[in-house]
Amino acid sequence: MTELSREIGEVWSRLFDHRPFLSGEIKFMLKEFEEKRGDREVENLFAILENLTEIKDTQVEKISKSSVAALPVLAEKLDQALKLSDEIEKDYLELQKFTKKKKAENFEKRQKEWDQFIDDMNFKCQRIDNTFEEKEEELRDLYADLNHKLNITNN
């Protein structure tokens, strides 16, 4: 039984105990990083520092001089763009007001036309109804007269 538990313990440690593997990987990474790269990163940092110092000494003054000349022109162009955008907005608002007004006028015009159409249809329907009633009355009178004449001749 003890031998079985010892073997199970060995299987468990092989499957789930990663400390030896991780230790070896860490040592390998340190060796790779320290031996192969050497001082390249430090040298790169010093080169970057030299470039920054050179830029600071020479380019800052050059940039400030060019900005003195360029910034007023840029500000002027931005003002022009702002004025143009204001004019466009103003024109758009005017066009929107005009369109809204025209839309309301067209709606009123269509409403009047519709009301006129409905009135005309009602008038025509009334005229047709009146004509129908007149014709109906004439036919009644005619048949009443015929019926009266037939009754007279039959008696």
C-alpha positions in Angstrom: 0.0 0.0 0.0 2.8 2.4 0.8 4.5 1.6 -2.4 1.3 2.4 -4.3 0.9 5.7 -2.5 4.5 6.6 -3.2 4.0 5.8 -7.0 0.8 7.9 -7.0 2.8 10.7 -5.3 5.4 10.5 -8.1 2.8 10.5 -10.8 1.2 13.5 -9.2 4.4 15.4 -8.9 5.4 14.7 -12.5 2.0 15.8 -13.8 1.2 18.8 -11.5 4.5 20.0 -10.0 5.9 22.5 -12.5 8.6 24.0 -10.3 11.6 22.3 -11.8 10.4 23.1 -15.3 9.8 26.8 -14.5 13.1 27.1 -12.7 14.9 25.8 -15.8 13.0 28.2 -18.1 13.7 31.2 -15.9 17.4 30.3 -15.8 17.4 29.9 -19.6 15.7 33.3 -20.1 18.2 35.1 -17.8 21.1 33.5 -19.7 19.7 34.5 -23.1 18.9 38.0 -22.0 22.2 38.7 -20.2 24.7 36.9 -22.5 23.3 37.4 -26.0 22.0 41.0 -25.7 24.8 42.3 -23.6 24.8 46.1 -23.4 22.8 46.8 -26.6 19.8 48.2 -24.7 22.0 50.5 -22.7 23.8 51.7 -25.8 20.5 52.2 -27.5 19.3 54.3 -24.6 22.4 56.4 -24.7 22.0 57.0 -28.4 18.4 58.1 -27.9 19.6 60.4 -25.1 22.2 62.0 -27.4 19.6 62.5 -30.2 17.2 64.1 -27.8 19.9 66.4 -26.5 20.9 67.4 -30.0 17.3 68.0 -31.0 16.8 70.1 -27.8 19.9 72.2 -28.5 19.4 72.8 -32.3 15.8 72.1 -33.3 13.8 73.8 -30.5 15.0 77.3 -31.6 14.4 76.5 -35.2 10.9 75.2 -34.5 10.1 78.3 -32.4 11.3 80.6 -35.1 9.3 78.8 -37.8 6.2 78.8 -35.5 6.4 82.5 -35.1 6.1 82.9 -38.8 3.6 80.0 -39.4 1.2 80.4 -36.5 -0.2 83.8 -37.6 -0.9 82.4 -41.1 -2.5 79.3 -39.5 -4.6 81.5 -37.2 -5.7 83.6 -40.2 -6.6 80.5 -42.2 -8.6 79.1 -39.3 -10.5 82.4 -39.0 -11.3 82.3 -42.7 -12.5 78.7 -42.3 -14.6 79.7 -39.3 -16.2 82.6 -41.2 -17.0 80.3 -44.1 -18.5 77.7 -41.8 -20.6 80.5 -40.2 -21.8 81.7 -43.6 -22.7 78.1 -44.6 -24.6 77.6 -41.4 -26.4 80.9 -41.9 -27.3 79.9 -45.5 -28.4 76.5 -44.3 -30.7 78.0 -41.6 -32.2 80.5 -44.1 -32.8 77.7 -46.6 -34.4 75.6 -43.9 -36.7 78.4 -42.9 -37.6 79.0 -46.5 -38.2 75.3 -47.1 -40.4 75.1 -44.0 -42.4 78.2 -45.1 -42.8 76.8 -48.6 -43.9 73.4 -47.2 -46.5 75.1 -45.0 -47.8 77.1 -48.0 -48.0 74.0 -50.2 -49.8 72.2 -47.4 -52.4 75.0 -47.1 -52.7 75.1 -50.9 -53.3 71.3 -51.1 -55.8 71.6 -48.2 -57.7 74.3 -50.0 -57.7 72.2 -53.2 -58.9 69.2 -51.2 -61.7 71.1 -49.6 -62.7 72.5 -53.0 -62.7 69.0 -54.4 -64.8 67.6 -51.5 -67.2 70.6 -52.0 -67.5 69.9 -55.7 -68.1 66.2 -55.2 -70.7 67.0 -52.6 -72.4 69.5 -55.0 -72.3 67.0 -57.9 -73.7 64.2 -55.6 -76.5 66.5 -54.5 -77.2 67.5 -58.1 -77.4 63.8 -59.1 -79.6 63.0 -56.1 -81.9 65.9 -57.1 -82.0 64.8 -60.7 -82.8 61.3 -59.6 -85.6 62.5 -57.3 -87.0 64.6 -60.1 -86.9 61.7 -62.6 -88.4 59.4 -59.9 -91.2 61.9 -59.4 -91.8 62.3 -63.1 -92.0 58.5 -63.5 -94.4 58.2 -60.6 -96.6 60.9 -62.1 -96.4 59.1 -65.5 -97.3 55.7 -64.1 -99.9 57.2 -61.9 -101.4 58.9 -64.9 -101.2 55.7 -67.0 -102.7 53.7 -64.2 -105.5 56.3 -63.9 -106.1 56.2 -67.7 -106.1 52.4 -67.6 -108.6 52.3 -64.8 -110.9 54.7 -66.6 -110.8 52.7 -69.8 -111.4 49.4 -68.0 -114.4 50.7 -66.1 
